[in-house]
């Protein structure tokens, strides 16, 4: 491949890997009072030729219908908000951040039965 083709292929790959949409994870801790969980993503990621685990996601929001099945060790499905959830209310709000598709804006949307 030509050098310019390699550059653009790598650029596209890097952008795709920086966008988080949905992923499986394992519940490390769950706080029923705050409806949040700390979750370890199960997908590994890579830099060049090195595989590594993704960092723990802290305080992921847990949807109400998922709560009865939430427990430490459960395998869950995470979705990541398009924008920051920091200012989430029951009214339209300004995300007040340029953060997009970030793992810190995770929401537990389901529990797997494996």
DSSP file (Angstrom, degrees, kcal/mol; ACC not computed):
  #  RESIDUE AA STRUCTURE BP1 BP2  ACC     N-H-->O    O-->H-N    N-H-->O    O-->H-N    TCO  KAPPA ALPHA  PHI   PSI    X-CA   Y-CA   Z-CA
    1    1 A X              0   0    0      0, 0.0     2,-0.1     0, 0.0     0, 0.0   0.000 360.0 360.0 360.0 150.0    0.0    0.0    0.0
    2    2 A X     >  -     0   0    0      1,-0.1     4,-2.3     4,-0.0     3,-0.2  -0.407 360.0-114.4 -72.6 154.3    1.0    3.5   -0.6
    3    3 A X  H  > S+     0   0    0      1,-0.2     4,-2.4     2,-0.2     5,-0.1   0.869 116.2  52.3 -59.4 -39.2    2.0    5.6    2.4
    4    4 A X  H  > S+     0   0    0      2,-0.2     4,-2.1     1,-0.2    -1,-0.2   0.868 108.7  50.4 -68.7 -34.2   -1.0    7.9    2.0
    5    5 A X  H  > S+     0   0    0     -3,-0.2     4,-2.5     2,-0.2    -2,-0.2   0.916 110.7  49.4 -66.9 -43.1   -3.4    5.0    1.9
    6    6 A X  H  X S+     0   0    0     -4,-2.3     4,-2.6     2,-0.2     5,-0.2   0.916 109.4  53.0 -60.0 -43.7   -1.8    3.6    5.1
    7    7 A X  H  X S+     0   0    0     -4,-2.4     4,-2.4     1,-0.2    -2,-0.2   0.945 113.0  42.1 -57.5 -50.8   -2.1    7.0    6.8
    8    8 A X  H  X S+     0   0    0     -4,-2.1     4,-2.6     2,-0.2    -1,-0.2   0.867 113.0  53.1 -68.9 -36.3   -5.8    7.3    6.0
    9    9 A X  H  X S+     0   0    0     -4,-2.5     4,-2.3     2,-0.2    -1,-0.2   0.926 113.0  44.5 -61.6 -44.3   -6.6    3.7    6.9
   10   10 A X  H  X S+     0   0    0     -4,-2.6     4,-2.5     2,-0.2    -2,-0.2   0.874 112.2  52.3 -68.1 -38.0   -4.9    4.1   10.3
   11   11 A X  H  X S+     0   0    0     -4,-2.4     4,-2.2    -5,-0.2    -2,-0.2   0.936 111.7  46.0 -62.5 -47.0   -6.7    7.5   10.8
   12   12 A X  H  X S+     0   0    0     -4,-2.6     4,-2.6     1,-0.2    -2,-0.2   0.917 112.6  50.5 -62.9 -44.1  -10.1    5.9   10.1
   13   13 A X  H  X S+     0   0    0     -4,-2.3     4,-2.2     1,-0.2    -1,-0.2   0.909 110.3  50.4 -60.4 -43.4   -9.3    2.9   12.3
   14   14 A X  H  X S+     0   0    0     -4,-2.5     4,-0.9     2,-0.2    -1,-0.2   0.898 111.0  48.2 -62.9 -42.1   -8.3    5.3   15.2
   15   15 A X  H >X S+     0   0    0     -4,-2.2     3,-0.8     1,-0.2     4,-0.6   0.936 111.3  50.3 -64.5 -46.5  -11.4    7.3   14.9
   16   16 A X  H >< S+     0   0    0     -4,-2.6     3,-0.9     1,-0.2    -2,-0.2   0.889 109.6  51.0 -60.1 -39.8  -13.7    4.2   14.8
   17   17 A X  H 3< S+     0   0    0     -4,-2.2    -1,-0.2     1,-0.2    -2,-0.2   0.663 105.7  56.4 -73.8 -15.1  -11.9    2.8   17.9
   18   18 A X  H << S+     0   0    0     -4,-0.9     2,-0.6    -3,-0.8    -1,-0.2   0.533  90.2  85.1 -92.3  -6.0  -12.4    6.1   19.8
   19   19 A X    <<  -     0   0    0     -3,-0.9     2,-0.5    -4,-0.6    83,-0.1  -0.863  65.8-159.2 -98.7 120.2  -16.2    6.1   19.4
   20   20 A X        +     0   0    0     81,-1.7     3,-0.1    -2,-0.6    60,-0.1  -0.856  27.1 151.2-101.3 130.4  -18.1    4.0   22.0
   21   21 A X        -     0   0    0     -2,-0.5    59,-2.2     1,-0.4     2,-0.3   0.694  65.2 -15.0-120.3 -64.1  -21.6    2.8   21.1
   22   22 A X  E     +A   79   0A   0     57,-0.2    -1,-0.4    84,-0.0     2,-0.3  -0.990  62.2 163.9-146.2 149.7  -22.4   -0.5   22.9
   23   23 A X  E     -A   78   0A   0     55,-1.9    55,-3.5    -2,-0.3     2,-0.2  -0.985  34.9-109.5-162.5 153.3  -20.4   -3.1   24.8
   24   24 A X  E     +A   77   0A   0     -2,-0.3    18,-2.4    53,-0.2    19,-0.6  -0.574  40.7 172.4 -82.4 154.3  -20.6   -6.0   27.2
   25   25 A X  E     -AB  76  41A   0     51,-2.3    51,-2.8    16,-0.3     2,-0.4  -0.967  30.7-119.9-153.8 168.1  -19.3   -5.6   30.7
   26   26 A X  E     -AB  75  40A   0     14,-2.3    14,-2.8    -2,-0.3     2,-0.3  -0.963  32.2-119.0-116.3 130.1  -19.1   -7.3   34.1
   27   27 A X  E     + B   0  39A   0     47,-2.6    46,-2.9    -2,-0.4    12,-0.2  -0.525  30.8 175.9 -71.0 124.2  -20.6   -5.6   37.2
   28   28 A X  E    S-     0   0A   0     10,-3.0     2,-0.3     1,-0.4    11,-0.2   0.784  71.4  -3.5 -95.6 -38.7  -17.9   -5.0   39.8
   29   29 A X  E     - B   0  38A   0      9,-1.5     9,-2.2    42,-0.1    -1,-0.4  -0.986  62.1-157.7-152.4 154.0  -20.2   -3.1   42.3
   30   30 A X  E     - B   0  37A   0     -2,-0.3     2,-0.6     7,-0.2     7,-0.2  -0.997   3.9-162.6-138.9 130.8  -23.8   -2.0   42.3
   31   31 A X  E  >> - B   0  36A   0      5,-3.0     5,-1.6    -2,-0.4     4,-1.1  -0.902   3.8-173.7-114.8 100.9  -25.4    0.8   44.4
   32   32 A X  T  45S+     0   0    0     -2,-0.6    -1,-0.1     1,-0.2    30,-0.0   0.817  82.3  60.1 -64.3 -31.2  -29.2    0.3   44.4
   33   33 A X  T  45S+     0   0    0      1,-0.2    -1,-0.2     2,-0.1    -2,-0.0   0.892 117.1  29.5 -65.7 -40.0  -29.7    3.6   46.2
   34   34 A X  T  45S-     0   0    0     -3,-0.3    -1,-0.2     2,-0.2    -2,-0.2   0.470 103.4-127.1 -98.9  -2.7  -28.0    5.7   43.5
   35   35 A X  T  <5 +     0   0    0     -4,-1.1    27,-2.3     1,-0.2     2,-0.3   0.897  68.4 123.0  58.1  42.7  -29.0    3.4   40.6
   36   36 A X  E   < -BC  31  61A   0     -5,-1.6    -5,-3.0    25,-0.2     2,-0.3  -0.924  41.4-165.8-132.5 157.9  -25.4    3.2   39.5
   37   37 A X  E     -BC  30  60A   0     23,-1.9    23,-2.9    -2,-0.3     2,-0.5  -0.989  22.7-129.7-141.5 149.4  -22.8    0.5   38.9
   38   38 A X  E     -B   29   0A   0     -9,-2.2   -10,-3.0    -2,-0.3    -9,-1.5  -0.900  37.6-170.9 -94.8 127.9  -19.1    0.1   38.4
   39   39 A X  E     -BC  27  57A   0     18,-2.7    18,-3.2    -2,-0.5     2,-0.7  -0.967  22.8-144.4-130.2 135.6  -18.6   -2.0   35.3
   40   40 A X  E     -BC  26  56A   0    -14,-2.8   -14,-2.3    -2,-0.4    16,-0.1  -0.880  28.3-128.7 -96.4 113.9  -15.5   -3.6   33.8
   41   41 A X  E     -B   25   0A   0     -2,-0.7    13,-0.3    14,-0.5   -16,-0.3  -0.354  11.4-154.2 -60.3 141.2  -15.8   -3.6   30.0
   42   42 A X        +     0   0    0    -18,-2.4     2,-0.3    11,-0.1   -17,-0.2   0.701  67.5  92.6 -93.1 -21.8  -15.1   -7.1   28.5
   43   43 A X        -     0   0    0    -19,-0.6    11,-0.6    10,-0.0     2,-0.2  -0.565  69.2-145.2 -69.6 131.7  -13.9   -5.9   25.1
   44   44 A X  E     -F   53   0B   0     -2,-0.3     2,-0.3     9,-0.1     9,-0.2  -0.568  12.9-152.3 -87.6 163.2  -10.2   -5.6   25.0
   45   45 A X  E     -F   52   0B   0      7,-2.6     7,-2.7    -2,-0.2     2,-0.4  -0.820   4.9-138.0-130.4 171.6   -8.6   -2.8   22.9
   46   46 A X  E     -F   51   0B   0     -2,-0.3     2,-0.5     5,-0.2     5,-0.2  -0.976  13.9-161.3-138.9 146.7   -5.3   -2.5   21.2
   47   47 A X  E >  S-F   50   0B   0      3,-2.0     3,-2.6    -2,-0.4     2,-0.4  -0.994  78.9 -48.1-119.3 118.8   -2.5    0.0   20.5
   48   48 A X  T 3  S-     0   0    0     -2,-0.5    -2,-0.0     1,-0.3     0, 0.0  -0.399 127.3 -18.7  53.8-110.1   -0.4   -1.1   17.6
   49   49 A X  T 3  S+     0   0    0     -2,-0.4     2,-0.5    -3,-0.1    -1,-0.3   0.257 115.4  99.0-109.0  11.7    0.2   -4.8   18.4
   50   50 A X  E <   -F   47   0B   0     -3,-2.6    -3,-2.0     2,-0.0     2,-0.3  -0.887  56.5-153.3-109.3 123.5   -0.5   -4.7   22.1
   51   51 A X  E     +F   46   0B   0     -2,-0.5     2,-0.3    -5,-0.2    -5,-0.2  -0.712  22.6 168.4 -87.2 141.5   -3.9   -5.9   23.6
   52   52 A X  E     -F   45   0B   0     -7,-2.7    -7,-2.6    -2,-0.3     2,-0.2  -0.991  35.2-102.6-150.1 157.8   -5.0   -4.4   26.9
   53   53 A X  E     -F   44   0B   0     -2,-0.3    -9,-0.1    -9,-0.2     2,-0.1  -0.477  37.9-115.5 -77.6 149.1   -8.1   -4.2   29.1
   54   54 A X        -     0   0    0    -11,-0.6     3,-0.1   -13,-0.3    -1,-0.1  -0.477  39.9 -94.4 -79.6 156.5  -10.2   -1.1   29.1
   55   55 A X        -     0   0    0     -2,-0.1   -14,-0.5     1,-0.1    -1,-0.1  -0.254  47.7 -85.8 -70.6 159.5  -10.5    0.9   32.4
   56   56 A X  E     -C   40   0A   0    -16,-0.1     2,-0.7     1,-0.1   -16,-0.2  -0.386  37.3-133.8 -61.5 135.4  -13.3    0.4   34.9
   57   57 A X  E     -C   39   0A   0    -18,-3.2   -18,-2.7    -2,-0.1     3,-0.4  -0.863  24.9-154.0 -94.2 118.2  -16.4    2.4   34.2
   58   58 A X  E     +     0   0A   0     -2,-0.7   -20,-0.2   -20,-0.2    48,-0.2  -0.742  63.4   2.8 -98.4 141.5  -17.5    4.1   37.4
   59   59 A X  E    S-     0   0A   0     -2,-0.4     2,-0.3     1,-0.2    -1,-0.2   0.852  73.9-179.9  58.9  42.0  -21.0    5.1   38.2
   60   60 A X  E     -C   37   0A   0    -23,-2.9   -23,-1.9    -3,-0.4    47,-0.2  -0.554  33.8-111.9 -68.4 134.9  -22.7    3.9   35.1
   61   61 A X  E     -Cd  36 107A   0     45,-1.7    47,-3.6    -2,-0.3     2,-0.5  -0.418  27.6-145.7 -67.4 144.4  -26.4    4.7   35.2
   62   62 A X  E     - d   0 108A   0    -27,-2.3    47,-0.1    45,-0.2     5,-0.1  -0.964  14.0-126.4-116.7 123.3  -28.7    1.6   35.5
   63   63 A X    >>  -     0   0    0     45,-2.0     3,-1.7    -2,-0.5     4,-0.9  -0.373  23.3-117.0 -68.4 147.9  -32.1    1.6   33.8
   64   64 A X  G >4 S+     0   0    0      1,-0.3     3,-0.7     2,-0.2     4,-0.4   0.851 111.3  55.7 -55.3 -43.0  -35.0    0.8   36.1
   65   65 A X  G 34 S+     0   0    0      1,-0.2    -1,-0.3     2,-0.1     3,-0.1   0.669 106.6  53.1 -69.2 -13.7  -36.1   -2.4   34.3
   66   66 A X  G X4 S+     0   0    0     -3,-1.7     3,-1.8    42,-0.2     4,-0.5   0.733  85.1  86.4 -88.8 -25.8  -32.6   -3.8   34.8
   67   67 A X  G X< S+     0   0    0     -4,-0.9     3,-1.3    -3,-0.7    -1,-0.1   0.792  78.8  60.4 -53.3 -39.5  -32.3   -3.3   38.5
   68   68 A X  G 3  S+     0   0    0     -4,-0.4    -1,-0.3     1,-0.3    -2,-0.1   0.809 111.7  41.5 -60.8 -25.3  -34.0   -6.6   39.6
   69   69 A X  G <  S+     0   0    0     -3,-1.8     2,-0.3    -4,-0.1    -1,-0.3   0.407  88.3 116.6 -99.7   0.6  -31.3   -8.6   37.8
   70   70 A X    <   +     0   0    0     -3,-1.3     2,-0.3    -4,-0.5   -40,-0.1  -0.548  32.2 137.4 -77.5 131.3  -28.3   -6.4   38.9
   71   71 A X    >   -     0   0    0     -2,-0.3     3,-2.2   -42,-0.1   -44,-0.3  -0.964  60.8 -76.7-162.0 158.5  -25.7   -8.1   41.1
   72   72 A X  T 3  S+     0   0    0     -2,-0.3   -44,-0.2     1,-0.3     3,-0.1  -0.386 119.2  24.7 -59.9 132.8  -21.9   -8.2   41.3
   73   73 A X  T 3  S+     0   0    0    -46,-2.9    -1,-0.3     1,-0.3   -45,-0.1   0.226  87.4 138.3  94.5 -12.5  -20.6  -10.5   38.6
   74   74 A X    <   -     0   0    0     -3,-2.2   -47,-2.6   -48,-0.1     2,-0.6  -0.349  54.7-127.5 -64.6 145.0  -23.6  -10.1   36.3
   75   75 A X  E     -A   26   0A   0     37,-0.4    37,-3.3   -49,-0.2     2,-0.2  -0.867  38.0-178.2 -94.9 121.6  -22.7   -9.7   32.6
   76   76 A X  E     -AE  25 111A   0    -51,-2.8   -51,-2.3    -2,-0.6     2,-0.5  -0.721  28.4-122.5-119.9 165.4  -24.5   -6.5   31.3
   77   77 A X  E     -AE  24 110A   0     33,-2.5    32,-2.6    -2,-0.2    33,-0.9  -0.954  28.8-157.1-111.0 125.2  -24.9   -4.7   28.1
   78   78 A X  E     -AE  23 108A   0    -55,-3.5   -55,-1.9    -2,-0.5     2,-0.4  -0.781   8.3-165.6-103.4 142.8  -23.7   -1.0   28.1
   79   79 A X  E     -AE  22 107A   0     28,-2.5    28,-2.5    -2,-0.3     2,-0.5  -0.944  14.4-141.6-120.0 149.6  -24.8    1.8   25.8
   80   80 A X  E     - E   0 106A   0    -59,-2.2    26,-0.2    -2,-0.4    23,-0.1  -0.950  20.7-119.1-118.0 127.0  -22.9    5.1   25.6
   81   81 A X        -     0   0    0     24,-2.4    20,-0.9    -2,-0.5    21,-0.4  -0.215  14.3-127.2 -64.4 149.1  -24.7    8.4   25.3
   82   82 A X  S    S+     0   0    0     18,-0.2    19,-0.5    19,-0.1     2,-0.3   0.835  93.7  18.9 -62.4 -33.3  -24.1   10.6   22.3
   83   83 A X  S    S-     0   0    0     17,-0.2    17,-0.2    22,-0.1    -2,-0.1  -0.793 105.8 -63.3-132.0 173.6  -23.4   13.5   24.6
   84   84 A X        -     0   0    0     15,-0.7     3,-0.3    -2,-0.3    13,-0.1  -0.292  31.4-160.4 -60.0 137.7  -22.4   14.1   28.2
   85   85 A X    >   +     0   0    0      1,-0.2     3,-1.8    -4,-0.1    -1,-0.1   0.275  61.7 109.4 -99.7   8.8  -24.9   12.9   30.8
   86   86 A X  T 3  S+     0   0    0      1,-0.3    -1,-0.2     9,-0.2     9,-0.1   0.825  84.5  37.2 -55.7 -36.5  -23.4   15.1   33.5
   87   87 A X  T 3  S+     0   0    0     -3,-0.3    -1,-0.3     8,-0.2     7,-0.1   0.013  82.9 157.7-107.1  27.3  -26.4   17.6   33.6
   88   88 A X    <   +     0   0    0     -3,-1.8     2,-0.2     7,-0.1     4,-0.1  -0.302   9.1 151.2 -59.5 127.3  -29.1   15.0   33.0
   89   89 A X        -     0   0    0      2,-0.5     4,-0.1    -2,-0.1    -2,-0.0  -0.764  60.9 -94.4-138.6-175.0  -32.6   16.2   34.2
   90   90 A X  S    S+     0   0    0     -2,-0.2     2,-0.3     2,-0.1    -2,-0.1   0.241 105.7  64.4 -91.4  14.9  -36.2   15.6   33.3
   91   91 A X  S    S-     0   0    0      1,-0.0    -2,-0.5     0, 0.0     0, 0.0  -0.885 105.1 -77.1-127.5 160.3  -36.1   18.7   31.0
   92   92 A X        -     0   0    0     -2,-0.3     2,-0.3    -4,-0.1    -2,-0.1  -0.342  61.7-175.7 -55.2 138.6  -34.1   19.5   27.9
   93   93 A X        -     0   0    0     -4,-0.1     2,-0.6    -3,-0.0    -5,-0.1  -0.954  33.1-111.4-141.8 157.3  -30.6   20.4   29.0
   94   94 A X        -     0   0    0     -2,-0.3    -7,-0.0     1,-0.1    -2,-0.0  -0.798  23.4-143.4 -86.1 119.7  -27.3   21.7   27.6
   95   95 A X        -     0   0    0     -2,-0.6    -9,-0.2     1,-0.1    -8,-0.2   0.731  21.8-151.9 -58.3 -19.3  -24.8   18.9   27.9
   96   96 A X        +     0   0    0      1,-0.1     2,-0.3   -10,-0.1    -1,-0.1   0.800  62.9  80.2  55.6  31.8  -22.2   21.6   28.7
   97   97 A X  S    S-     0   0    0      2,-0.1   -13,-0.2   -13,-0.1    -1,-0.1  -0.983  73.7-138.0-161.0 153.7  -19.4   19.5   27.3
   98   98 A X        +     0   0    0     -2,-0.3     2,-0.2   -15,-0.1    -2,-0.1   0.376  65.4 126.6 -93.9   3.3  -17.9   18.6   24.0
   99   99 A X        -     0   0    0     -4,-0.1   -15,-0.7     2,-0.0     2,-0.4  -0.417  36.8-179.4 -65.5 129.8  -17.6   14.9   25.2
  100  100 A X        -     0   0    0    -17,-0.2   -17,-0.2    -2,-0.2   -18,-0.2  -0.996  58.6  -7.1-134.9 140.5  -19.2   12.5   22.7
  101  101 A X  S    S+     0   0    0    -20,-0.9   -81,-1.7   -19,-0.5     2,-0.3   0.856  87.1 162.7  47.4  45.2  -19.6    8.7   22.8
  102  102 A X    >   -     0   0    0    -21,-0.4     3,-1.9   -83,-0.1   -21,-0.2  -0.694  49.9-128.1 -97.9 146.0  -17.4    8.5   25.9
  103  103 A X  G >  S+     0   0    0     -2,-0.3     3,-0.7     1,-0.3    -1,-0.1   0.713 106.7  68.8 -66.7 -17.2  -17.2    5.5   28.2
  104  104 A X  G 3  S+     0   0    0      1,-0.3    -1,-0.3   -47,-0.1   -19,-0.1   0.616  92.5  61.1 -74.3 -10.1  -17.9    7.8   31.2
  105  105 A X  G <  S+     0   0    0     -3,-1.9   -24,-2.4   -24,-0.1    -1,-0.3  -0.280  80.2 148.7-107.5  44.8  -21.4    8.3   29.8
  106  106 A X  E <   - E   0  80A   0     -3,-0.7   -45,-1.7   -26,-0.2     2,-0.4  -0.515  28.6-168.0 -84.3 147.0  -22.3    4.6   30.1
  107  107 A X  E     -dE  61  79A   0    -28,-2.5   -28,-2.5   -47,-0.2     2,-0.7  -0.998  21.9-131.5-133.2 128.7  -25.8    3.3   30.8
  108  108 A X  E     +dE  62  78A   0    -47,-3.6   -45,-2.0    -2,-0.4   -30,-0.2  -0.714  31.7 170.6 -79.0 117.6  -26.6   -0.3   31.7
  109  109 A X  E     -     0   0A   0    -32,-2.6     2,-0.3    -2,-0.7    -1,-0.2   0.494  56.6  -1.9-109.9  -6.0  -29.5   -1.3   29.4
  110  110 A X  E     - E   0  77A   0    -33,-0.9   -33,-2.5   -44,-0.0     2,-0.4  -0.978  56.4-122.5-173.9 163.8  -29.7   -5.0   30.0
  111  111 A X  E     - E   0  76A   0     -2,-0.3   -35,-0.3   -35,-0.3     2,-0.2  -0.972  29.0-133.6-118.0 131.1  -28.4   -8.1   31.8
  112  112 A X        -     0   0    0    -37,-3.3     2,-0.7    -2,-0.4   -37,-0.4  -0.545   3.2-145.3 -79.2 146.1  -27.2  -11.1   29.8
  113  113 A X              0   0    0     -2,-0.2   -37,-0.0     1,-0.1    -1,-0.0  -0.891 360.0 360.0-107.7  96.9  -28.3  -14.6   30.7
  114  114 A X              0   0    0     -2,-0.7    -1,-0.1   -39,-0.1    -2,-0.0   0.427 360.0 360.0 -95.2 360.0  -25.2  -16.7   29.8
